[in-house]
Amino acid sequence: MNNRRFARTAGWLALPCLVAAGLLAWYVTREPATPFEQEQAGARFEPALVSRGEYVARLSDCVACHSLAGKAPFAGGLEMATPLGAIHATNITPDKQTGIGTYSLADFDRAVRHGVAPGGRRLYPAMPYPSYVKLSDDDIKALYAFFMQGIKPANQPNIPSDIPWPLNMRWPIALWNGVFAPTATYAAKPNQDALWNRGAYIVQGPGHCGSCHTPRGLAFNEKALDESGAPFLAGALLDGWYAPSLRQDPNTGLGRWTEPQIVQFLKTGRNAHAVVYGSMTEAFNNSTQFMQDEDLAAIARYLKSLPGDPQRDGAPWQYQAVAAVQDAPGAHTYATRCASCHGLDGKGQPEWMPPLAGATSALAKESASAINITLNGSQRVVAAGVPDAYRMPAFREQLSDAEIADVLTYVRSTWGNNGGTVDANAVGKLRGHTDPASSSPIILHMR
Amino acid sequence: MELRINQKAYQVDADADTPLLWVIRDDLGLTGTKYGCGLAQCGACSVLVDGNVVRSCVTPVAALVGREITTIEAIESDEVGKRVVATWVEHQVAQCGYCQSGQVMAATALLKHTPAPSKAQIEAAMINLCRCGTYNAIHAAVDALAKQEGA
């Protein structure tokens, strides 16, 4: 009798558990809906659609992760860190064996906008599908046409991730998606004009600016994915660089930049305020300079509409002149190593060599960008096929941790700059992390 | 654009961001100024702009319109520059000589601003690199020039 009652109770308990497990199994492997369910694979596309797709690929900067220098374009391979181990970008050429050659448009859509590969396998959100979900149906179709017809298949097998079992199970990502990844494409705001909406679309969607410029939460989620959240594009630390605020913060953001200056920066890599450096060099070399003028104008219009935060940003910077070279530590290093280009007055030689007076890297509390560029210099900025005439050299071999700390403290506390002091230990740490020969090099996180 | 170099006007056809060094060496044939590192690190390309020492490899030419540029070719028409060159010869400073055009420029600029620099000031200002290691001779020559002034 007791046994039968136990079995019955257990049965009643097991049933909901089984149902819950069944529901979970369905949820974490289900293939999201796509408007392209009926489209057949292997369709031929008009050249105009393929070239439109090539432009969407530029907007989306697919090459940033899916191409390695010297290898076949879009054949994958870039190593990226996760808290659990390294993963590698995949081959997205139309190779049928190792690439995405067998993908239907529906498969492609599910991967790009929802992070779900054929069979329900979840992609890691290093693929910015929480941003790409905003892409329009038309742009997805054009992008598919480009990847199927616009590039050569490359037979290059994907590199498996370093993440050990059981952490390498992909299904929990579906739960992460349920919490953090939006599911809707971009919907135009009726109270804003077409230019603003186009800018919002590019910034939030294909441009995925927030991948670097929006701070991330504990679950590596971007804290906001559009202008409704104050952390959206408010500046974030990653890969040894501080990606500054793109909001209207006069010190750490774009508050002092005009719309034409934003356009000029994205189109030519430089303006009177700054020159691209760090991770932005790649975004410029591969993506922003190829954007059409009206799209750049739209981005500028949208970014200028994002309010700053005086609490976070502090009192607006104002230039303060200094009399000759002072006796401060770092002042002599500045005069001898930095002033030839950046000027004793810190004003640089706009727009060729950026001013340090009022520079974001000298006003932000985070000193990572200032340290990193001093240690490692800047990468080649290639605008319209022409490499830049001037380039920040690396001081890794010439200046000690203490000398770099002193000269950056000088830069960050002169001409009205108030970023604050730089600690020699912080320089030493970043020196180690950015040395490719070290045992703990920085591996890129997100792009 | 028009550039004033060694008190002569030159018509120059160059992009705004072309380094001054390219223009004076390649376009105008004033090859006394040397290319060393191209990164403002060594000082071999030093010239004077309005009496201040400037590294011409990192100076976009467009910024120099309307300013007075002096290169090593005309340094002896400057009173201070003439003394520097004479002292350089007297002290036999040059070894291979590649950096010396820039060294003379740096010394001239220093003495124009600080006629009798102290040893510490000489050390702080004479920072151009010399692969032959003529630093002792350079410092001795500038020190002698400083003492001439003081005497």
Interface residues (C-beta under 8 A of the other chain):
Chain A: H332 A335 T336 R337 S340 C341 Q349 W352 M353 A389 Y390 R391 P393 Q398
Chain B: D17 T18 P19 L39 A40 Q41 V54 R55 V58 T59 P60 A63 A124 I127
